Structure formats: structure tokens, C-alpha cells
Amino acid sequence: MPCIISVKTKSATAKSYPVYIGSELVKRLPNYLRRLPRAHSYAIITDTTVARLYGKALQGHLNKAKYLTHLVIFPASEKFK
């Protein structure tokens, strides 16, 4: 079971979002997405380093679960953060 922490933004609306920490989250993501309203498609936005390690695997798990995905890869550098 993953650890879930809430990260608060510094926006005027003070929204927050969950961050999941744990093992095998790439495989489990389709199960977490089922709890949310369905979108037409999903963008996986990452840099070249993380894409090489997890990009295709994550996209494969989501596609297998019938989620339409787009993998968007940026160069790994401070310039693109």
C-alpha cells in the first residue's frame, strides 16, 4: 500500500494534490485512475531520463487498461523544468 501525502500549492485558491509514494506504482496507476472521473485521454509528461526508465512501461499499463495516452518527453535539464 502506498504512502499518500498531500502537497499544498501556493495559489490564491490554496489547492492541494496527492503524491503517491511506494513500490510498483506504475502497475497500480490504472486502479487509482478508476476512482476519478474518466478523461478522453491522458498526457504523461516527463523528461528523457524518467521516460527511459518508466515511460513506455507506464504507457503500456495505461493502454492495456483502455486509457488513451500521449507520452510527452522533454530534455532532462533545469532549462525545461
C-alpha positions in Angstrom: 0.0 0.0 0.0 1.5 3.4 -1.0 2.0 6.3 1.3 -0.1 9.3 0.2 0.9 12.8 1.1 -0.9 16.0 0.3 1.0 18.8 -1.3 -0.5 22.3 -1.0 0.1 24.8 -3.7 0.9 28.5 -3.1 -2.0 29.6 -5.3 -4.7 32.0 -4.2 -7.2 29.1 -4.1 -4.8 27.0 -1.9 -5.5 23.8 -3.7 -3.6 20.6 -2.9 -2.8 17.4 -4.8 -1.9 13.9 -3.7 1.6 12.4 -4.1 1.8 8.6 -4.0 5.0 7.0 -2.7 5.6 3.3 -2.9 6.6 0.3 -5.0 5.0 -0.8 -8.2 3.0 2.4 -8.7 3.4 2.2 -12.4 1.4 -1.1 -12.4 -1.1 0.2 -10.0 -1.9 3.6 -11.6 -4.8 2.3 -13.7 -6.5 1.2 -10.4 -6.1 4.7 -8.9 -7.4 6.4 -12.1 -10.6 4.3 -12.0 -11.6 6.2 -8.8 -11.5 9.5 -10.7 -13.8 10.9 -13.4 -12.7 9.5 -16.8 -10.9 11.8 -19.3 -10.8 11.4 -23.0 -7.1 11.0 -23.0 -4.1 11.4 -20.6 -0.7 13.0 -21.1 2.3 11.5 -19.5 4.7 14.4 -19.2 8.3 13.6 -18.3 11.9 14.2 -19.1 14.3 11.9 -21.1 15.8 10.3 -18.0 12.5 9.2 -16.4 11.0 8.4 -19.8 13.8 5.9 -20.4 13.2 4.3 -17.1 9.4 4.3 -16.8 7.7 6.0 -19.8 6.9 3.1 -22.1 6.1 0.8 -19.1 3.6 3.3 -17.7 2.1 4.0 -21.1 1.8 0.2 -21.7 -0.1 -0.3 -18.4 -2.5 2.5 -19.1 -3.1 1.5 -22.7 -3.7 -2.1 -21.6 -6.4 -0.8 -19.2 -8.0 1.1 -22.1 -6.7 4.6 -21.3 -5.7 6.6 -24.3 -2.3 8.2 -23.5 0.2 10.5 -25.1 3.9 10.4 -24.0 5.4 13.9 -24.0 9.1 14.0 -23.4 11.3 17.0 -22.7 15.1 17.1 -22.4 16.4 16.4 -18.9 17.8 19.8 -17.8 17.0 22.7 -15.5 16.0 24.7 -18.5 12.9 22.6 -19.1 11.7 22.4 -15.5 
